[in-house]
Amino acid sequence: MTGTLRLSKIRFHAGREPGKPSLEMEPGTVVIFVGPNNSGKSLALREIENWCLAQDTQRKVVDSLEVDFPEEPATAEQLAREFEIPPPPNQGTAPGHFWMGQHTFRQDQPVRHFQVGIDQLRSSVENRDYNALRSWLTASYTARLDGRTRFSLADPKPTGDLQQPPQNHLWALFKNDEAREHVRRLTEDAFGLYFVIDPTGMQQFKIRMSSRAPRTKGEEQALDEDARRFHREARSIGELSDGVQAFVGLVSAVLSLPHKIILIDEPEAFLHPPLARRLGANLAQISRERTASLVVATHSPEFVIGCLEVVADTSVVRLTYEAGVATARTLSSGELATMTRDPLLRSTGVLDALFHRAAAVTESDTDRAFYDEMNRRLLSTNRGIKDALFLNAQNKQTIHKLVAPLRRIGIPAAAIVDLDLLEEGGTNWESLLDACQVPPSKRNHLEIERDYLAARFAAAPKVGRARAIKSQGVNALEAGDRKRAEELLQALSTHGLFLVPVGELELWLSQLGAMGHGPNWLVHLFSQIGQSDGDPNYLAPEEGDVWEFLERIAAWVSESQQAASDLTEPQSGGVD
């Protein structure tokens, strides 16, 4: 053990599937919790913080933790002295003791004080009493930044005796030239503005953003006319956007003190996607340089990508909590690399699916827009696919490239494909069966049925120049064959592969008479169905047609979750 105080092991209560062993991981520099709402991401951060503070309350998501504690008493004392602070008001210091502090970044109690005995600290190291070491070392070296603290990080902070250890993060940065310059470089890269700390108010440190860097240290830190003019010409950070304040507040807090376990909840709040990506890269880089553990709960794929681009040992953990059953699984570096580097996957926003309950993958953007809108209308009537992300491939030949990686990381991903897949067969058919995880034992029967029905569709009379399978769907077949086709579609749907029974997209809602194909058809259709239920021509969900098709997908998603739930007794989960 090297005594870095970074996290060395995390054990979760849940595993990748119900009934499977609980997830145990050796985290790298960055650990990112992703998953749908109400899956336990924020709760996991609070549980890690409580463990690090030696507050052993009941944990529902995280089972246990291990930290790389120092093996040498002198190293432990050196680490403890980094957070040495004056005693609280009206309190003294016992002989052989000194006061340490945990910087909370909270307005109500910015520093929590606790007294540590030097002999006791040394003895704890020699006896490997890690519970005692938690009370002092990880308690000081852990920082959790959440929505409650984020709003105040850019606010003015009290000044004090600069001969004493800092009492807040701006005080710490004012004394630490190297850290302050680091913040300044990051804000200049992000906004073209330079972070400076204004002490001229005498009683408060204030963040200002200058159009230029201070020419001298005194121009920023002195109280003379040059310093006052410099700060007067800079902008108060309160005049800038919420995004600027959020970014500057977070990086200034993280760089202000040598924390080793940095917990951040939704760091992307108020940031547009490129800035969230930059923040992820910046925080990951800071953590790597500090040999720290950065643990984040996020809903931002851009933040995830930013971390992955900078730190190779980034671990992504997807948490879910459905029907009283929790899961926790790490996403392999190979899967993450595929999802972030493959141009097709990257262009579809496939990483967004990490934060949803389910996904539905369609052949084109026209299909995606149509099914997404119809599902929205179903949801307004308490039907439809809840918390689903609709994605589009470039054609039916590439749907499997999106479905397969999503399935492998535990996301129920449905494939929506036009019926003529039955006629095509071959590689595309096999690729979709693979992606949808259809077991080999069922494939021979499915292939026999597909081959038979392809021949029957080819023999069916055309309507005009269009093939029967495209223009009429299963209705092109005689009653007996139509029943076999419906049974095959039902069998495929149990694996999340949904073939359009009417043939193709443009035959849904045919009673509306929408004209054209692809985007032209979609524009014509959308112009007829109203925008809200207050419109006289608003198309509300009915029975049958596309509504029934989407409800079958919703049922498959629910059945997938329920099948997992049935494998085990209900487990504890968390609330974001």
N, C-alpha and C positions, 0 to 999 in steps of 0.2 A: 504494500500500500504506500502510495506516495504522499498522502496527506493533502490532496488537492481540494478536498471537501465537495467535489462534484458528486452527483448521483452515480452509483456504480451498478445498481440493480433495482428494477421495479417489478413487483409481482402484482397482478390484477386478480380480482375475485373470479372474473369470467375468462373464457377462452375463445378461440375462433369460432366454435360452434357449441351449442349446448351439449353437455355430456363429454366434451373434449377437455383435456388438461387446461388449467388456467394459464393465461399468458404470463411468461416470465421473460424479461428482456434485460440486456445490458445496454443501457442507453448510450448513444453517442453524444456529441456536443449539443445537438438540437433534438428535442422530442416535440412533435406536433400532434395534438389531439384533434381529430376531425370526426364528423358524424352528423346525423340529423339533430334537430332541436330535441331537447329533453333526453339526450343520450348519456349525460354524465360528464361532459367535458369540463365544465366550470367546477363541478363538484370535485373532480379528480385534482384540480389545482389546489382547491381549499384543503383537501385531505393531505396532499403532499406538504403544504405549508404547515398544517397542524402537526404532522409528524416531525418536521424539522424544528418546530418550536417545542417539541417534547410534550405536546398536548395530545395524548393518546385517546382521542375520542373514537367512537365507532366509525369505521370506514366502510363505505358501501361499494366503491369502485376500485380503489387501490388497497390491496391486501397488506403489502409490506414493502419496505424500502431499505436499501443499504447505501451507505455513503463512504467515500474514500477518506477515512479519518487518518490523522497523522499517527505514526508509530513512535515518534520521539517526543518526550515531554517538552524539550526546548522549542520544537516546531509548533506544538500546540500553543505554548505561551506566546510565541511570536505572532501566530495567527490571531489569538485573542486580543493582543495589544493593538491590532489594526482597528478595532472597534472600541477602544478604551475611550471613555467620556468622563466628564466631571460628575460628581454625585448629584442626585436630585436636590432641589432646594431644601434647606434645613435638615439634611441628612449627612452624616459623616461616613468615613471609610474605616472599616475594621482593620486591625493590624494584619498584614500579610494578604490583604485583599485589594482588588481594584474594581471599578465599575465598568461594565460593558453596556452597550446599547444596541437595540435592534431598531433600525430606521424603517419606519412603517410607511412613510410618504403620505400619511393621513393627517388631516388638519386637526382632528380632535386630540390625537396623541402621536406627534411626529416621531418620538423616540420612546421605546420601552426600556427602562433601566433594570439591570440586575447586577448583583455583586458576585464576584467569583474569587475564591481563595486559590492562591497560587499553588500551595501544596496539594490541595484537593484536585486541581486541574491536572497537575503532574501525575498524581496517583491514579487518576482516571485513565490516563493514557497507558501507564504501566500495567494496569489491571484490565485493560480493554473494556472499560465500563462505558460502552457507547451511549447508553441512555443518559449518563451524566454529560458526556461530550455534546450530545444534542442540545442540552439545556443551555450551553454556552456558545458552542461554535456554530452549528447549523442555525441556531436561533438568530445569531447576528448576521450570518452570511446569506440568509434567505431574504429575498424581497419578492413580494407579490403585488403586481400592479393590475388593477381592475377598473371597472367603470366608475367606482366610487372615488378612486384616487386620480384617475386620468384627468378629470376636470380641473383639478387643483395643481397639477404639476407645473403649469406655466404661470401660476399666480405668484405675486410677490411673496417673499419669505423673510422672516425676521433676521436682522443682523445680530451680532454679539461680539464678544471678545475674540478677536482673530488669533490670539495666542492659545486659545482653547480648541479642543476637537470640535468639528462642525456639528451643528444641531439640525441641519436640513441640507438638501442636496445642492441648493444654490450656494450656500455657505461653503460646502465642500468643493464645488467647482471653482469658486472665487479663489480658494487657496491653492488649487491644483492646476498649475499652468498647462501641464501636458494634457490633462483630461479636458480642460476648457477648449484648448486648441483642437482637440479631436472633435468635439461637438461642433466647433466652428467650421471645420472641413466638411462635415456631413451636411450642415445646413447650406453651405455655399454650393455644394454639389446638387442638393435637392431644389433649392429655391433661388440661388444667386444672391442670397442674403447671409450676413455674418452674425452668428450668435454672440452677444456680448452681455455681460452682467453689469448693471448700473448700480453703484453704491451711493450715488450722490444724494439719495433721499435720506441718508444717514441711518434711518431706523429699519429700512427694508432693502433687500436685494431685489432688483427687478430685471426681467429678461427684456432686452431690446434686440431688434434685428436691424443691422446697419448695412448700408449699401457698399461699405468698404470695411476691411479689417482695420483694427486699431494700428496706428503706425508704431506705437511704443506700448509697453506694458502700462506705463503711467497714464496714457490717454484713456485706457479703459478703467484703471483701478484707482487713480488719484482723485482728489477732490478739487483741484485747481480749475481755472477758467477753461483751459484746453480740454480737460476731461468733461467738464459740464457742457461745453459746446458740442463735443463729440456725441454725448448721449442725447442732447437736445435734438440733434439732427437725425438721430436714429429713430426708428419707429417702435413704439411699444408693441409687444407681441399681442396684446389684447386687441389691437387694431387689425390684426390679420385674421385669416380664415380659421375655422375650427380645425381644418386639416393641418394647417401649419402649426397651430398650437398643440395638437395631439402628437404630431411627429416630433417636434422640438421637445415637448415635455417628456416623452418616452425616452428619447436618446440621451437627454440631459440627466434624467434620473438613473438610467442604467450605467452611464459613464461616470457618475459622480462618486460612487463608492465601490469598493472591490468585492461586491457580492459574487458568490459562487453558484448559488442556486436561484435562478431568475425565473419567476413565474409570471406570465402575462396572459390576461384574459382578453380576447378579441382586440388585439393591437391594431387591427385594420379599421376600427371605428373612426368615422369622419374622413377617411382617406380614399381618394379615388384610386382605381386599380394600379396604375403605374407607381404611385407613391407607396401603396401597400407592398408592392414587390420590392421597391427600394428599401423600405423599412425592414422587410424580412432579411434581405441581404446584409444590411448594416448590423442588425442585432445578431445574426448568425456569425458574422465576422468578429464582432466585439467578443462574443462568447468564446470563439475559438482562440483568439489572442489571449484571453484571460484564463483559459483552461477551466471554463465554467460550464454549467448545465443550463441551457435555455429550454424551458418547458412552456409551451404555448397552446392555448385553446383558440381555434380560429374557425371562421366561416369563409375565409378568403383563399381561393386557389392561387391568386397572385402572390400572397404572402408566402404560401407553401413553395411556389416556384422560386421566389427570391432566396429562400433558405437553401433549397436544393442546389441552386446555381453556385453557391459559395462554399457550402460545407457538405462534403461527401458523406460524412457519417450522420446525416439527418435521418431520424427515425420518424415515420408517420404511423400513428396508432388510430385505427378507426373504432370508435365506440358506438354501440347501438343499444337500445333498450325498447323492446317491443313485447307487449302482452306479458309484462312482468319478468321477461327474460333478458339478461344482458349478454353482450358479446364484446370481445376485445381482440383485435388482430392487428399485427404489424403488416405494413405493406412492404413487400420486398423491394430492394433497390432496383432490381430488374424491371418490375412492374412500373415503378415510378419513373424510371428512365424511359420506358416505352411510352408512357402517357404524357411525358413532358417534352420528348424529343421527336417523336413521330409527327411529321407535319400534318397528316390527316387527323390524328387524335388531338393534337394541339389546337388545330383550327376549329374543332367542334366544341371546345370548352368542356371536354370530357371530365376534367378534374372537378368541375362543379358538382358532379354526381356524388362526390365524397360527402357532401353536406346534405344529401337528400335521402329520403326513405327508399326511393326506387327510381328507376330510369326506364324510359321507353325510347328505343332507337328506330328511326324511320329511314326511308330510302333517300329523301331529299328534304330541302328546307321547306318546300311547299307542303309536303306531308307533315313535317314537324309542326308548322304553324297551324294547320287545320286541326290535327289531333289535340294539340295543346289548347286551342280555343274551345273545342267541343268538350274537353275534359274540364276546363274552367266552368263551363255552364253546368256540367253535371255536379261539380263540387258545390255549386250554389244551391243545389237541392239535396245536399248530403249524400250524394252518390259519387262515383268516379274514383280515380286513383289519387289518393292523398299524398301530398308532399312528393310529387314525382317531377323529375326533370326530363323534358322531351329533347332528344338530341337527333341530329340527322347525319347520316353518312352521305357519300356522294352518289351511291346507287346501291342496289341490293347486293352487289358483289362485295361491297366493303362494310356492310352492316356487322358482319362477324368480327371485324377488327375493333369495334367499339364494345360489342356485347361481351366478348371473351374476357378482356381484362377486368371489366366491371364485375362479372360473375366471380372471377377468381379472388377478388378482394371483398366478396360478400355482399355486393349490391344486387338486389333483384332487378335485372335488366331484361325487359321484354323486347323482342324483335318483332317489328311490324313490317310485313312484306306482301307485295302484291301476289295474287294467286298464281301468276304464270311461273312462279318458282317451281311448281309441280311439273311443268313442261320442260324446264331447263335441266333439272337434276344435276348430275355431275359434281364438279368440284365445289360449286357454290352451295348446292344442297348439303354436301358433306361438311363444308366449313360451318354452315349455320347449325347443323346438328352438333358438331363439336363445340361451338361457342355456347350453345344452349345446354350443354352437358347431358345430351341424350345418351343413355347407357347403351353399349354395344348389343346387349341382349334384345333390345327392342328395334334395332335398326333394320334387320332383315325384313320384318313384317312391314315396317314403314316404307321401305324401298319397294316392296312388292305392290303395295297399294298405290304409291306414287306413280310407278311405271304403268300400272293398269289404267289409272285415271288420266295420265297424260295422253294415252292412246285414245281414250274415250272423248276427251276434250278435242283432240285433233280431228276426230271424226264428226264432231257436232257441227251443225250448219252454221255458217257465218251470218252475221248481220252486217250487210254492206261489205266493206273490205276488212273489217276488224275481226281478229280471231275470237272464237266463241269464249275462250277462257278470259279474255280481256273485256269483252263487251257485255257478257251476261253472267260471268261468274259461275257458281255452282248451279244456277238455274238453267244453264245450257244443257244439262244432263237429264236423261230420263230418270224417273223416280228412284229406281233401285240404285243406279250409279250416283245419283245426287245424295242418297243416304250414305253410301260408302264415302263420298267426298266429305260430307259433314262429320262423319266419324273420324276420318283421318285428321281433319282440322281440329277436332276436339282432342285427339290424341296428342297432336303437336302442341296444342295450347297448354297441356299439363306440364310442358317443359319450358313454357314462356315463349314459344315461337308461334306467332299469330299471323295467319294468312288471311288476307282480305277476302271474305266470302263472295262479295259482289263483283270481284274481279280486280278492280283498281280504284284508286282514290276518287277519281272524278265521278264514280257511280254512286257514291254516298249522297244521300239527300237529293236523289234524282228528281223528286217532285218539285224542287225549286227551279229546275230547268237551267242551271248555270251552264254557260257556254265556254268552249275553249278547252285548253289543256294546261296542266302545270300552273305556273304563276298567273296566267290569264284567267284560268278557271277559278282560282282562289280569290282573285280580286273581284270577279263577277259574283261569286257566292257571298263573300263577306259584305258586299254592297247591299245584299238583300236580307240579311239576318239581324240587322239592328245592333246596337252597341250595349244596351242595357235593358232590363226588363220593363223600363218605363217607355221604351219605344213601341209604337203601335205594330211595327213589323218584327219585333224581337222574336227570335227563334228559341223557344224554350225546349229543354229536353223532353222527349216523349218515350214511348216504348219502341223496341225494335231498332232497326237501322244502325247508324254508327254508335248510338247511345248504348245499345246492347253489347256491341263489340267492345267498347271501352270498359263497360262493367265487367266483362269477362276478364279483361286484363287486370282490373282492380281486384277481382276475386282471386286471380292467380297470385298477385302480390301478397294479399292477405293470407292465402293458404300457405305460401312459402314461409311467411313469418310464423304462422300457427304450427306448421310442421316442425319448425325449430323449437317452438315453445313446448310441444308435446313430448320432446325427447328428455325433458328434465323437469325438476321441480322449479317453481318460480325462484329467481335470484334477486338479490338486491340490485338496484340501479340508482341513477342519479338524476338530478334536474339541473339543466344548464342555468 
